[in-house]
Amino acid sequence: MGDDLKRMYRTVMDDHFPPEITISFGDQALVYRKRSWKIPDEKTGQLVEKGLRYGENPGQEAALYELVNGNLVLGQCRFVEPGRGLVSAIREEDMLQSGKHPGKINLTDVDNGLNIIKYLTAGPAVVIVKHNNPCGVAYGSTLAEAYDKANMADRIAAFGGCALFSRPMDLATAEMISENYLEVVAAPGFEEGTVDILSRRPNLRIIRISRMENLSEYAEKRFVDFKSLIDGGIIVQQSPLNRIRSAEDFALASAEYQGKRYTIARRPTEKEYSDMFFGWQVEQGITSNSVIYIKDGVTVGIGTGEQDRVGVAEIGIFKAYTKYADAVCFRRHGIPYKELELAVEKGQRDRALLEEIDGETREAKGGLIGSCVVSAAFFPFRDGVDVAIRELIRAIVQPGGSLRDFEAIEACNEAEPQVTMVFTGQRAFKH
């Protein structure tokens, strides 16, 4: 059975989806063309025309379609037009190295990385995505610095991930990437010599994304979002638009309860505004229910997909502690924390090494001290705010709108030192 499964992972499936799909919206229609690329056959080496490797799992046929015709306008909304393809428009010459032929998850990870990085225009930025969620996002003074920060934010999850770069790949960054294992690297361009360095990993998919120089324009455009149901039905919605386009769009938290006005006591500093703005942009690409922690333009802890808000706030804290300890261990001893832990249990390494790392992690509170909390939706109770305040965070971003907003404001004002909080006036759910 194990050998059969290995063969399934290696097999590029044929699909039976049609070469063209037309979707009618009343008297308007969108026309999509199926995409394929010529790749070497794994047995003969001859070029063959193939579409996606497979869907979310081996054994699931899948196809990629590019919008090629139709200008859909519904109500006052004009949806994204043909000729603006990103992932759906990847050409054979853009696949600088196809590695293992890409499947659905590879391309949807690239797409969600673009969904985040389209907002990150303040400097060199890197988004590392795994299973359609970011595991590390960072700004840097250089692309290499941004990659190092994003990678070390969650080095464990980044293994086998998809890395998106806002600037053309340079030699220094390529050398750093070659030391790690990634499935996909995507950038707007690749400087001379970088593909040779990256190709040291023969299975790595190296993809150039055209139009990334105009990526910020996509922040203003809606697309038609389809959700298929198990009964064959579909739900159709507009894609969301992020109303927070600068720190000035935040509102200082304020609420009224039983005739009394509650207002946050401390205004954010310029640095806090910067981290809150960065964090809210990252939040646009995270599966809800989510709470994330940001510090100095880097993700510190990312809690995703949890059912309750205090629970996901706690998960983000737990991840911050575990990732911080792993980063300290890796930089100091060159091995993952879990590997050191196992060596200690077997009597092969001194337990004092673990205790030293654990002590440093507790003292630094997993790097959370002075960080910013970003929540995709309002806090229904103050408990989610309280667990974050105990880690000495300094700022909170949330949509607002809860009946108990006043309790969250009180929690911030009562904190020592005081915590600031802003409202976005907009939820950021993504399912």
N, C-alpha and C positions, 0 to 999 in steps of 0.2 A: 504493500500500500504506500509506503514511504517513497519508493522509486516512482510509482505512478504519479504521486503528487509533485515530485520534482520535475517530471516530464511536463506536467500541466503548467507549472510556472515558466518553463522554458518555451512553451508552445505559443506561437503567434496564431490566434484563431482566425478562421474565415468568418465573416459575418454575412447575414442575409438581409441586412437593411437596404433599402432602395438607394440608388445614387442621388435622388433628389426628394425633398419633402416640401410640400406647400401647406401652410397653415393659414386658413381664412379667418379674418375677423370682420364679419359682416361683408361689406363690399371691398374690404382691403385684404391684402394677402402678403405674407412673408414667405420668401423662397429660400431654401437652404440646400447647399450642395455638400455631398459627403466628401470628406478629405481622406487621402491616402498618400503614401510615400513609397518610393522604390527602395527596398532594403535587400541586403544579401541573404539568400536562403541559408539557413543554418546547416543544411546537409550538403547542398551542391555549391554554395557560394555565389550562384547566379542571382542577378537582381530580379526581385519579384515585387509586384504592387500589393501593399498591405495597408490596412487602416490601423485602428487601435489594436494593441496586443491582446487585450481582453478587458472586461469591465472591472468592477470592484474586486472580483475574485476570479481565479482561473475557472473556466467553464461557462462564464457569462459573456455572450457575444455583446459587442459594443461598437459604436460608430461615432465619429466626430463630424459635425456639420458646421459649415460656415454660412452666415447670412450673406446672400448674394443679390437679393432683389427685394424691393418693397420698402416703402416709407410710411411706417405705421404712426398714425395720429389718433389718439382716443381722448375725447374731452379736450383739455388744454395741454395734454402731455404728448410731446413728440419723442418717440423712442429712438434708440441708437440706430443709425442708418447703415446700410451696406457699405462695404469698402473701408470699414474701420476695424477690421479683425486684428486681434492680438494673438491669443493662443489658437483660436480657430483658423488663423491665417498663416501658421508656421509652414514654411516651405521646406523642400528638401535641402536647399542650400543654407537654411537657417539651422538645420540639425548638423552642427559642426562635428558632432560625434553622436551617433544614435545609441551607442551602448546596447543595452538590452532594449529592444524596440518598445517605445512608450505605451503605457496603458492608461486607462481612465484616471486613476488616482494621480499618476505623475502629472497629467495635464491639469486636473482640477486643483492640485496643490500649487502649480505655477499660477493659475488663475486667481486663487485666493491670495497668494503673495502679491500679485499685481493689485488686487483690491485694497490691500493695505498700503503698499508702497506708492500708490498714486497720490496719497496725501503727504508723503514724507519728502518735501522739496527743500527743506532748510539746509541740507548738507548731504554728504555721502551716507547712504542708509542701506541696511541689509535686513531682510526678513527670511528666517528659516522656518519652513512649514513642515509639519508632519501630520498626516491624517487630517488634512484640511484645516488645521489649527496652527497658529504660530507657536513655536517653542522658544524662539529668541528673536527679538527685534531691537535694533540699535542704530543710533547715529554715531558717527565718528568724524574726527578731523580728516581722516583718510579712509578710503574704502577698506584697506587692510585692518585698520583699527575698528571700524564698524563691524567687520566680519568677526574679528576676535571677540568683541564684546557680545555680539549676538550668539556666537557659538558657545562661549563660556557661561552665558546666561542659563543655558540648559544643555550642557555638553552631551548628556546621556540621550535625551530625546532627539538631539540634532543628528545623531548617528543614523545614517540611511535616509536623511531628510532631503528636502528640496530647498535650495538657497537662491533667493532673488536679490539682485544687485541693482541699485538705482543708477550707477555709473558704469562705464565700460570697464571690463575686467583688466587689471594691471598685473604686472609680473609678481609684485610682492604678495598680493592677495592670492594669486594662483598658486604660489608656493605654499601658502598656509593651507589652502583648500586641499592640496595634494596629500597632505599629511593626515587627512580625515577621510571618513567614508560618507559620501553623499550619493543619492540616487540621481539628482538633477541639479544642474547649475544653469541659471538663466540670467542674461544681462543684455543691455542694449547694444553691446559691442564687445569685441575681444581684441586687446592690443597684440601686436606681433609677438609670437613666442608663447603666449599664454595657453593656447590650445595644446601645444606640445607638452607643456607642464601638466595640464589637467588630464591629458590622455594617458598619463601614467596609470590612471584608473580606467581600464578598458571598458568596464560596464557603465561608466558614468555617461549620462545623457547631457550633452553640452548644447544649449539652445540659445540662439540669438533671437530676441523679441523685437521685431520692427515696431516703430511708432512709440517706443518708450520715451522718446524725447518729448512727446506730446501727451504723456500719460496723465498729467494732472487734468487735462480736459475731460477725461472720463468721469471725474468726480461730479460733474454737472449733468451727466447723461443717465437716463433710466433705460433699463432693458426689460423685456418681458420675462418674468420668472415663473417657471412651471413647476408644480409639485404633483407627481403622479400618485394616485391612491391604489390600494391593493385590489380594488374592484374594477380597475381600468379607467376610473374617472380622473379628472385633473382639477387642481386649484390653480388659478392664474392670478398673479399679482404684479404690481409695479415693483421694480427694485427700489430700495430706499435711497434717499438723498440725505447726506450728512449736513445739517444746518450749521455746525460749528466749523467755521472756516478760518477763524482766528481766535486768540484768547479773549478778545473783546466781546465775543458772542456768548461767553459764559455770564451767568447772573449770580451775584452773591446770594447764598442760600437765605431764604426768608419764608416764613409760613405764619398763618394765623390759626389759632386754636382757642375756641370758647371766648372769642372777643379779645384775645391777647396776641400781640405781634411778637414773633420770635425771629431774631436776625443773628446771623453769624457775627461774632465779635471781632475776629481778626481777618483782615484782608490778605489775600495771597501775595507773596513776594513775586518778583519777576521770574525767579528761577522756578517757583512752584507753578506759576502760570505756564511756563514752558513745558514742564513735565506733564501737567494736566492736559495741555493741548496735544502733546505727543501721545499720551496714553489714550485719549478719546479717539484719536485717529486709528491707533492699533486696535482698539475695541471693535471697530467696524468689521473686522475680519475674524471674530472669535465666536465659536458656537456658544449660544446661551443655554442656560443661565450662567453668567460669568462675572468674575471679579478679578481684576489684575492689579499688580503693584509695579510702579515705575519709579526709577531713580536715575537722575543724571542722563536722561535720554536713552535708557536701557530698561528692558523688561526684567524685573527681579523675580516675580512669581506670577504664574498665569493659572488661574482656576477656571475650568470650562465645564459646561454641560451638566452641572449639578442641579438637583431639583429644588433645593432651598438656598436662600441667599446667605444666611450665616454659614451654612455648610460649605459653600463655594468660597466664601471669604477665608474660612479656615483651611481649605485645600490649597489656596494660593499661598498662605503662610507656610504650610507644611512643605510645599514645593520649594519655596524660597530657602528654607533651612536646609533641605536635602541637597539642593543644587549648589548652595554656598559651600557646604561641607565638601562636596565632591570637587568643586573648583579649587579649594584650598589644597585638598589631598593631591589632585592631579598636578598642580603647579609645584608642589613641594616634593612629591615622591614619584611623580610620573605614572601613577596608576589610579584607577577609579577608587572612590571611597569603598564601594562594596567589595572590591578585590582586596583592599587592605583589611577590611573587616573580616573577610574569610581567612586571610593569612593569620590574623590575630587569633581567631577561633581555633585554628590548627596548630597554634604555638610557633608559627614561623616568623612572626613579627612581634615587636614589643607593644603591649597594650597601651603604653604611655603615648604612642604616636596617635592612636585613635582618640584618647582622652584629651590630648592637646588640641586636635582639630575640633572636637565636640565643644570644648570650652571656648575656643575662639568663635565658633558659630553661635553659641548662646550669647556671648558677650556682644557680638555684632547683630544679634537678633536676625540672623540670616540675611544681613544686608538691608533690612527693612527700615532701619532707623532713618528718619528724615524723608521717607519715600512718599509717594502719592498713590492713593487708592482710586481705581476707576471701576464703576459698577455699571453694567449694561442697563439696569432698571433701578427703580427706587428701592430703598430699604424699607420693607414693610414694618420692621421693628428696629429698635436701636441696637439689637444684639450684634448685627453684622458690623456696625460702626465701632462698637465697643471692643470686639476682638482685634480689630485693626489698630485702634488707639493704644491697646496694651503693647503693641510692637513699636510704639513711638513713631508712628507715621505722622506727617505734618499737614496733609491736604487730602481732600476727598472730592471726586467728581461723580455726580449721579444725576439722573434726569429730574428728580423731584416729582412731586405729585402724590405722595403717600399721605394718608390721613394722619400718620405719625411723623411727618417731616419735622415737627417741632421737637420730638424726642431726639432725633438725630442731631438737630442743631444744638440742643441742650448738651448732648454728649460731647460735642466738639468744644463748646464753650467751657465746659467743666474740666476738660482735659488739662493736664499739666505736662508739658506746655500746651497752650491752646492750639487746637487744630482748626484750620480753615476749610470751608466747603463751598462749592459752587454747583449750580444747577445747569443742566443743558437744555431743559424743556423738551427733550426728545429722547425716546427709548432707542436702544441699539440691539434689539433681539435679532438673532440669526439662527435659523434651524435648518 
